[in-house]
């Protein structure tokens, strides 16, 4: 579990060059958050019934769910508890938690990456399941998928973190071009 204290958050802001402008506002906001929501910082447990109605209203036609609680980079306990409850209440539905996908302070990046995983995940899972079935039936080796950074992943890893394969096509093109260029007698 990754828990940051206020001083570590300040250090990260300083490294980003944002400390001089944000220090006073951030300190006041941080103190207000601690005062209003002490459970975010290790206080009381998340009320087991607090989100029951919200969970019951989730419609049956959704294909995946992204969860990104604002302060999960400080304390991921509530996001993990909510994720566990959602997974128990909605078995078989992919649930992507921002604290598992991209556990960092930057809310936009963490939330949008988690949302991309939920958006792409069901489509990718369906496609890779069919592709794996065909490759297995043909007696081919295990399936690997190109990642956006040019590396490779097992199919199950790609389904767990779909955002890492979003730009895999251009990455594969560069890797293939480099391979062809290294071939002898290539003119």
N, C-alpha and C positions, 0 to 999 in steps of 0.2 A: 504494500500500500504506500502511495506517495502522498505525504502530508507536508506542506510548506508552511513555515511560519512567516510573519510579516516581514522580518528582516531579509529572508531569502527572496521574497517577492520584490522587495526594494532593490536588492542586488540585481535581479533580472531586469527591472525597469532601468537601472543605471546602465547596464550593459547595452540596452536598446537605445540609450540616449534620451530617454523620456523622463528621467528622474526629476530634473529641475522644474519642469512644467507640472508634473503630476504629483509631486510629493505631498503638498498640502491637501489637495483634493482627495488623493488616494487615502491618506491617513485618516481624514474625516470619514470617508466612505467606509473604510475598513472597520473603524470603530463603530459606526452605525450598524454595519452588518453583524458584527460580533454581539452587539447589544440586542438587535432585533431577532437574529437567528443563531443563538448559541449552539444549537445542535450541529450546525455546519462545521464547527470547530471542536467537535468531540463531546458536546453536551448530551442532551437527552436523546433517546432512540427515536427513530422515525416512527410515527404513529402507524401501527399496522393497518388501521381502517381508513386512514386519511385519503388514500388514493383509490379505494375500492370502487367508488362510483365512477371515477374516471376510467378505471380498467374495464368496468362492465359496459361502458358506452363505446368501447372500441369495436368498430364494425367488422363483420366477418370477412369482408372482401379485401381487406388490406393484405399486402404480400410481405411486408417487413416493417419494422419499427426502429426508429432512431431515437435514442435517449441522450440528451445533453443537458445536464443540470449546470447552472451557471458557475457554481463554485466547486465542481467535482475535481478540479485541478488541485484544490487545497485539501479536500477530504472526499474521497470517492465512495465512502461507506454508503451514503444514501443512494447514490446512483447504482451501486452494486445491489443494494437491497431491493430497489425498485426493479432493476433488471431481473433479479431472481424471482420476484413476485410475478412479473410479466411473463417470464419464461414458464413458470408453473401454471399460470392462468391461461396461457396461449401456447400449449405445446406444439412444436413443429413450426412455429412462426419465427423467422430469423429476427433476433433482437440485437441491435448494435449499440453498444454503450461507448460514449465518447472517452471515458476513462480507460477503455481497453483499446480503442482505435488510435487515439492521439492524445495521450495524457499530458497536455501542456497548458500554460496559462492563457494562451491566445484563444479567446472564446470563438471568434469567427472561424478560424482555421479548424478548431476542434469540432465545432458544430457542423460546419459545411462538409468536412471530410466524413463525419459520421452519417450525415444525410446522403452523401454520394454512395456510401456503402449500402445503405438501406434501399436506395433507388436502383442501383446496379445489381445488388446481390441476388435477388430472385431470378433475374434474367440470366446472369452468369451461372448460377447454380444449376438451372435447368439445362442450359447449353452444355456445360461441362459434364453433367450427369449423362446426357445422351452421348456425348463424344467419348467419355470413358467406357460406356457400355459397348460402343462400336469397336473401339481400339482393343478392348479385352476380348471381344468375340473374334477378332481377327488375329489374336495371339501377339499383338504388338506390345512393346515395353510400356511401363507405366507412363501416364500422361503428365507432362510438365507444361507450365504456362509461362509465357514471357511477362516479366514485370515492367513497369514504366521506367525503371532505372537500367534496363538491359539485362538484369539477372533472370533467373528462373525460379519458379515456385511449383510445389506439388499442387494439384488441382484443389485439394482440400484447404490449403493455405490461401489460395486465391479466393475461394468462397468465403473464408473467414474474414478476409480483408480486401474486399473487391476494389477499393479505391486505388490499390497499388497496380492494377492492370489497366486502368482507364486509358493511359497513353502508351500502351504496350505496342501498338502497331508501328508508330514512328520509331520507337526504340528498336523493334525487331528489324526494321528497314536498315537502320544504321549498323546493327550487329551483322546482318547479312551482307551489306556492302563491304564492311571491313573483312569479312571472311572471303568474299570473292576477290577482293583486291590483294589478298595474301597468296592467292593461287599462282603457281608457277606458269609462265608463258601467258600471262594475262596482259593483253595489250589494249 
